[in-house]
């Protein structure tokens, strides 16, 4: 008789469990933001929204007073005072807390774009809620307390719902990239002009050429901020960081010789300057000469600092390519000193790296942007 085989434990669903933990953590973060923001900022919103509403009513000629914090005193006639209290449900703290939670959990990958969208959407929601309070106060000033309560509880509730939804849509509109910069249109057609040789599952395919509409000369807020508001060094740093994460799909449309020259030129700017484009070439290009040129260019710049994960991936890929292709250093070897041992026959050696540039010859590693024309010698 043979002994029964021991029961082996079934492998756990590590990927599923990790994803569930990630979702649970994001939900916990969103709930924490809403709860903490509610108790920490509710009073501030009550007091300031009441004060701002009083100022608007005074500009409209209504006899009001904000002497009581969080309340709107409306003087309707001789001896008749109507008090409107801005409660927690009357303020915009709930809408603002929800927008902050959504930005932190869902849209945080967009960075500064998400922050800009959150600021604009928050301002829009606060202004819309002030309009609601002003209209409620005007209804009470004209027709008395019951009219103010009726307008606030019914029309004001619908107004608050619409303003919250509008603020969220405004935030998403400002956070997501523009239509001409997106890789797919609303119909799902691929519009990034990715080369057919770079088409892979999950990246989208272009079944037919999509005729893009001519780009108009509409004013752009980002262009105005970079040219007129931000300091020059900060603008160059942000532009360099964006260029580092941008894939230039024009490379795949070039012939092989021009593709090799482009890869060498991009690598000469620094591995961190166009790391996303170089990683795309290493991942999707299928021409051995282009990949050979990229591997040699990366291997020749081993002295550069590792600024992100893409540079690390490029170095590891170049090392693997060099070892798999069996590269040797064909340059004349110097005479080895006495007592040194020669490398065994068949050993794979990496190509000699380019010497580091002199101090001050290139930009600092923190800024990979190309120098401005007036800065060139």
C-alpha positions as CSV (number, residue, x, y, z in Angstrom):
1,X,0.0,0.0,0.0
2,X,1.2,3.4,-0.8
3,X,1.0,6.3,1.7
4,X,-1.4,9.0,0.8
5,X,0.2,12.1,-0.6
6,X,0.1,15.0,1.9
7,X,-2.5,17.6,1.0
8,X,-0.8,20.7,-0.4
9,X,-2.2,24.1,0.5
10,X,-3.8,25.9,-2.4
11,X,-2.0,29.0,-3.4
12,X,-3.7,32.1,-2.3
13,X,-5.0,34.7,-4.7
14,X,-2.2,37.2,-3.9
15,X,-3.1,39.6,-6.8
16,X,-6.8,39.6,-5.9
17,X,-6.1,40.0,-2.2
18,X,-3.7,42.8,-2.9
19,X,-6.2,44.6,-5.1
20,X,-8.9,44.2,-2.4
21,X,-6.6,45.6,0.2
22,X,-5.8,48.6,-2.1
23,X,-9.5,49.3,-2.7
24,X,-10.2,49.0,1.1
25,X,-7.3,51.4,1.8
26,X,-8.6,53.9,-0.7
27,X,-12.1,53.7,0.7
28,X,-10.7,54.2,4.2
29,X,-8.7,57.3,3.0
30,X,-11.8,58.8,1.4
31,X,-14.0,58.2,4.5
32,X,-11.2,59.7,6.7
33,X,-11.0,62.8,4.5
34,X,-14.7,63.3,4.6
35,X,-15.1,62.8,8.4
36,X,-12.0,64.8,9.4
37,X,-12.9,67.6,6.9
38,X,-16.5,67.7,8.2
39,X,-15.5,68.2,11.9
40,X,-12.4,70.3,11.2
41,X,-13.7,72.7,8.5
42,X,-17.5,72.8,9.1
43,X,-17.5,75.7,11.5
44,X,-15.1,77.7,9.3
45,X,-17.4,77.3,6.3
46,X,-20.5,78.2,8.4
47,X,-19.1,81.4,9.7
48,X,-17.5,82.6,6.5
49,X,-20.3,81.7,4.1
50,X,-22.7,83.5,6.4
51,X,-20.4,86.6,6.4
52,X,-20.0,86.5,2.6
53,X,-23.7,86.2,2.1
54,X,-24.3,89.2,4.3
55,X,-21.9,91.2,2.2
56,X,-23.6,90.3,-1.0
57,X,-27.0,91.1,0.4
58,X,-25.7,94.5,1.5
59,X,-24.4,95.2,-2.0
60,X,-27.9,94.4,-3.2
61,X,-29.5,97.0,-0.9
62,X,-31.0,94.6,1.7
63,X,-30.8,95.7,5.3
64,X,-28.9,92.8,6.9
65,X,-26.3,92.2,9.6
66,X,-23.7,89.5,10.3
67,X,-23.0,90.4,13.9
68,X,-23.9,86.9,15.0
69,X,-21.3,84.4,13.7
70,X,-22.9,81.8,11.4
71,X,-26.2,83.7,11.1
72,X,-27.8,86.1,8.7
73,X,-30.0,88.8,10.3
74,X,-32.5,90.3,7.9
75,X,-34.5,93.4,8.9
76,X,-37.8,93.3,7.0
77,X,-39.7,96.2,8.7
78,X,-40.2,98.1,11.9
79,X,-39.2,95.7,14.6
80,X,-39.3,92.5,12.4
81,X,-36.0,90.6,12.3
82,X,-35.6,87.4,10.4
83,X,-32.7,85.2,11.4
84,X,-31.3,82.7,8.9
85,X,-28.8,80.2,10.5
86,X,-26.3,78.6,8.3
87,X,-26.2,75.0,9.6
88,X,-23.8,72.3,8.6
89,X,-26.2,71.0,5.9
90,X,-26.5,74.6,4.5
91,X,-22.8,75.0,4.0
92,X,-20.7,73.6,1.2
93,X,-18.4,71.6,3.4
94,X,-20.0,68.3,2.4
95,X,-19.5,69.0,-1.3
96,X,-16.0,70.2,-0.8
97,X,-15.1,67.2,1.3
98,X,-16.4,64.9,-1.4
99,X,-14.4,66.6,-4.1
100,X,-11.2,66.4,-2.0
101,X,-11.8,62.7,-1.3
102,X,-12.4,62.0,-5.0
103,X,-9.2,63.9,-6.0
104,X,-7.1,62.1,-3.4
105,X,-8.4,58.6,-4.3
106,X,-9.3,58.7,-8.0
107,X,-7.5,61.6,-9.7
108,X,-4.3,61.8,-7.7
109,X,-2.3,60.4,-10.7
110,X,-2.8,63.6,-12.6
111,X,-0.7,65.6,-10.1
112,X,-0.8,69.4,-10.5
113,X,-3.7,69.1,-13.0
114,X,-5.8,67.4,-10.4
115,X,-4.9,70.0,-7.8
116,X,-5.8,72.8,-10.2
117,X,-9.1,71.2,-11.0
118,X,-9.9,70.7,-7.3
119,X,-9.2,74.4,-6.6
120,X,-11.4,75.6,-9.4
121,X,-14.2,73.2,-8.6
122,X,-14.1,74.1,-4.9
123,X,-14.4,77.8,-5.7
124,X,-17.3,77.1,-8.1
125,X,-19.2,75.0,-5.5
126,X,-18.7,77.6,-2.8
127,X,-19.9,80.4,-5.1
128,X,-22.9,78.3,-6.1
129,X,-23.8,77.6,-2.5
130,X,-23.5,81.3,-1.7
131,X,-26.0,82.0,-4.6
132,X,-28.3,79.5,-2.9
133,X,-28.1,81.3,0.4
134,X,-28.6,84.7,-1.2
135,X,-31.7,83.6,-3.0
136,X,-33.1,82.0,0.1
137,X,-32.4,85.2,2.1
138,X,-34.1,87.3,-0.7
139,X,-37.1,85.0,-0.6
140,X,-37.4,85.5,3.2
141,X,-36.9,89.3,2.9
142,X,-39.7,89.5,0.3
143,X,-42.2,87.0,1.6
144,X,-41.3,86.1,5.1
145,X,-39.8,83.1,7.0
146,X,-42.0,80.4,5.5
147,X,-41.0,81.4,2.0
148,X,-37.4,81.3,3.0
149,X,-37.7,77.9,4.5
150,X,-39.6,76.5,1.5
151,X,-37.1,77.8,-1.0
152,X,-34.1,76.6,1.0
153,X,-35.5,73.1,1.7
154,X,-36.8,72.4,-1.8
155,X,-35.4,74.5,-4.5
156,X,-32.2,75.0,-2.5
157,X,-31.7,71.2,-2.2
158,X,-32.0,70.7,-5.9
159,X,-29.7,73.6,-6.4
160,X,-27.1,72.1,-4.1
161,X,-27.3,68.7,-5.8
162,X,-26.8,70.3,-9.3
163,X,-23.9,72.5,-8.1
164,X,-22.1,69.5,-6.5
165,X,-22.5,67.5,-9.7
166,X,-21.4,70.5,-11.8
167,X,-18.4,71.0,-9.6
168,X,-17.4,67.4,-10.0
169,X,-17.8,67.5,-13.8
170,X,-15.8,70.7,-13.9
171,X,-13.0,69.2,-11.8
172,X,-12.9,66.1,-14.1
173,X,-12.9,68.4,-17.2
174,X,-9.9,70.4,-15.9
175,X,-8.0,67.4,-14.6
176,X,-8.2,65.1,-17.7
177,X,-6.1,65.9,-20.8
178,X,-7.6,67.9,-23.6
179,X,-9.3,66.1,-26.5
180,X,-6.5,66.7,-28.9
181,X,-3.9,65.2,-26.5
182,X,-6.0,62.1,-25.6
183,X,-5.1,58.8,-27.2
184,X,-8.8,57.8,-27.8
185,X,-11.8,59.8,-28.7
186,X,-15.3,59.3,-27.2
187,X,-16.1,56.6,-29.8
188,X,-13.1,54.5,-28.8
189,X,-11.1,55.2,-31.9
190,X,-7.3,55.3,-31.4
191,X,-6.0,58.8,-32.2
192,X,-2.5,58.9,-30.9
193,X,-0.9,58.0,-34.3
194,X,1.0,55.1,-32.7
195,X,2.9,53.2,-35.4
196,X,1.3,50.0,-36.5
197,X,4.5,48.1,-35.6
198,X,4.1,49.4,-32.0
199,X,0.5,48.1,-31.7
200,X,0.0,45.8,-28.8
201,X,-3.0,44.5,-26.8
202,X,-4.1,47.1,-24.4
203,X,-2.5,49.9,-26.2
204,X,-5.2,50.4,-28.8
205,X,-5.2,49.9,-32.6
206,X,-5.9,52.2,-35.5
207,X,-8.1,50.2,-37.9
208,X,-8.4,53.3,-40.1
209,X,-6.6,56.6,-40.3
210,X,-8.4,59.1,-38.2
211,X,-8.3,62.6,-39.7
212,X,-7.6,64.9,-36.8
213,X,-9.2,68.3,-37.0
214,X,-6.8,71.2,-37.6
215,X,-5.5,72.5,-34.3
216,X,-6.9,76.0,-33.6
217,X,-5.1,78.9,-32.1
218,X,-7.3,79.0,-29.0
219,X,-5.6,80.5,-25.9
220,X,-4.2,78.0,-23.4
221,X,-4.1,78.6,-19.7
222,X,-1.0,76.4,-19.2
223,X,0.9,78.4,-21.9
224,X,0.0,81.7,-20.3
225,X,1.1,80.4,-16.8
226,X,4.4,79.1,-18.1
227,X,5.2,82.3,-20.1
228,X,3.9,85.0,-17.9
229,X,3.5,83.7,-14.3
230,X,6.0,81.0,-13.4
231,X,9.7,81.7,-13.0
232,X,11.9,80.6,-15.9
233,X,13.7,77.9,-14.0
234,X,10.5,76.4,-12.6
235,X,8.9,76.4,-16.0
236,X,11.9,74.7,-17.5
237,X,11.9,72.1,-14.7
238,X,8.2,71.3,-15.2
239,X,8.6,71.1,-18.9
240,X,11.5,68.7,-18.6
241,X,9.6,66.5,-16.2
242,X,6.7,66.4,-18.6
243,X,9.0,65.6,-21.5
244,X,10.5,62.8,-19.5
245,X,7.2,61.0,-19.2
246,X,6.0,61.7,-22.8
247,X,6.2,59.1,-25.5
248,X,7.1,60.5,-28.9
249,X,5.3,58.3,-31.3
250,X,6.8,60.0,-34.3
251,X,9.9,57.8,-33.7
252,X,8.1,54.7,-34.9
253,X,7.0,56.4,-38.2
254,X,10.6,57.2,-39.2
255,X,12.8,54.9,-41.4
256,X,15.4,52.8,-39.7
257,X,18.4,55.1,-40.3
258,X,16.6,58.2,-38.9
259,X,15.2,56.1,-36.0
260,X,18.7,55.2,-35.1
261,X,19.9,58.8,-35.3
262,X,16.9,59.9,-33.2
263,X,17.5,57.3,-30.5
264,X,21.2,58.4,-30.3
265,X,20.2,62.0,-30.1
266,X,17.6,61.4,-27.4
267,X,20.1,59.4,-25.3
268,X,22.7,62.1,-25.7
269,X,20.4,64.5,-24.0
270,X,20.5,62.3,-20.9
271,X,18.7,59.0,-20.1
272,X,16.3,60.8,-17.8
273,X,15.4,63.5,-20.4
274,X,13.4,61.3,-22.7
275,X,13.2,58.1,-20.7
276,X,9.6,57.3,-21.6
277,X,10.3,57.5,-25.4
278,X,13.5,55.3,-25.0
279,X,11.6,52.7,-23.0
280,X,8.9,52.7,-25.7
281,X,11.5,52.0,-28.3
282,X,13.1,49.2,-26.3
283,X,9.7,47.7,-25.6
284,X,7.9,47.9,-29.0
285,X,10.5,48.3,-31.7
286,X,11.3,45.1,-33.6
287,X,14.3,46.2,-35.7
288,X,17.6,44.7,-34.4
289,X,19.7,47.7,-35.6
290,X,17.6,50.2,-33.7
291,X,17.7,48.1,-30.6
292,X,21.4,47.7,-31.0
293,X,21.9,51.4,-31.3
294,X,19.8,52.0,-28.2
295,X,21.7,49.4,-26.1
296,X,25.0,50.9,-27.1
297,X,23.8,54.5,-26.3
298,X,22.5,53.4,-22.9
299,X,25.6,51.4,-22.0
300,X,27.8,54.3,-22.9
301,X,26.2,56.6,-20.3
302,X,26.5,54.5,-17.2
303,X,27.9,57.4,-15.2
304,X,24.5,59.2,-15.2
305,X,22.4,59.2,-12.1
306,X,19.4,57.0,-11.8
307,X,16.6,59.5,-11.6
308,X,13.5,57.2,-12.0
309,X,12.4,53.7,-12.5
310,X,12.5,54.1,-16.3
311,X,16.2,54.8,-16.3
312,X,16.8,51.7,-14.2
313,X,14.7,49.7,-16.6
314,X,16.7,51.0,-19.6
315,X,20.0,50.1,-17.9
316,X,18.8,46.6,-17.1
317,X,17.5,46.1,-20.6
318,X,20.7,47.3,-22.2
319,X,22.8,45.0,-20.0
320,X,20.6,42.0,-21.0
321,X,20.8,42.9,-24.6
322,X,24.5,43.3,-24.6
323,X,25.0,39.9,-22.8
324,X,22.5,38.1,-25.1
325,X,24.1,39.5,-28.3
326,X,27.7,38.6,-27.1
327,X,29.3,42.0,-27.5
328,X,33.1,42.3,-27.2
329,X,35.2,45.3,-27.0
330,X,37.1,45.3,-30.3
331,X,39.3,48.3,-29.4
332,X,43.0,47.6,-28.9
333,X,43.6,46.5,-25.3
334,X,46.3,48.1,-23.2
335,X,49.1,46.0,-21.9
336,X,48.0,44.5,-18.6
337,X,50.3,45.2,-15.6
338,X,52.6,42.5,-14.3
339,X,50.7,39.9,-12.3
340,X,47.3,40.7,-13.8
341,X,45.3,37.8,-15.3
342,X,43.7,38.0,-18.7
343,X,40.0,37.5,-19.1
344,X,39.0,34.0,-20.2
345,X,38.3,33.4,-23.8
346,X,34.6,34.0,-24.7
347,X,33.9,36.4,-21.8
348,X,31.4,39.0,-22.5
349,X,32.6,42.6,-21.9
350,X,30.5,45.7,-21.9
351,X,31.5,48.5,-24.2
352,X,33.6,51.3,-22.7
353,X,31.5,54.0,-21.2
354,X,31.8,57.6,-22.4
355,X,33.8,59.8,-20.0
356,X,31.7,62.0,-17.7
357,X,31.4,65.6,-18.9
358,X,33.4,68.4,-17.2
359,X,31.8,70.2,-14.4
360,X,29.5,73.0,-15.7
361,X,29.5,71.6,-19.3
362,X,26.0,70.1,-18.9
363,X,22.9,71.1,-16.8
364,X,22.7,69.9,-13.3
365,X,21.1,66.4,-12.9
366,X,18.0,68.0,-11.4
367,X,17.1,69.7,-14.7
368,X,17.2,67.8,-18.0
369,X,15.7,70.5,-20.1
370,X,17.5,71.7,-23.1
371,X,19.2,75.0,-22.7
372,X,17.6,78.1,-24.2
373,X,19.1,79.4,-27.4
374,X,20.5,82.5,-25.8
375,X,22.3,80.3,-23.2
376,X,24.2,78.4,-25.9
377,X,27.7,79.5,-26.8
